[in-house]
Amino acid sequence: MQSIDEPLRLSLTWPEAVAQVEAALAAEGFGIITRVDVSATFKQKLGLDFRPYVILGACNPGFAHRALSTAPEMGVMLPCNVVVEQHDASSSLVRFQQPSRMVSNDSPEHLRLLAEEVESRLSRAAAALVS
């Protein structure tokens, strides 16, 4: 399984990488519920040019329901963020949020197991990108 603790470098243009990431996440049951176009925001709010960079808020409704039903405070950790940024003209970087790092050893076991399960799905999505 692909580790998500390091950025993935894809030999894809930024638009191609965004499409591939969305497809890989969908195959693992995640939908994109938020999309932050950082480059457009910097341009609009600061008048600055910035490389293509998007933060995708990925959510698996089943996992979100399980988490929020037992621990409403987990909402601050949702959705799972995935960043796709242009590295150069023909490659992109992808970074995944790591759910297992967002729960502590003091968290209830069912939440730690849920975080591991979500991270496993994100790792499979990452693996689909590099295979």
Order of alpha helices (4+ residues) and beta strands (2+ residues): beta-alpha-beta-alpha-beta-alpha-beta-beta-alpha
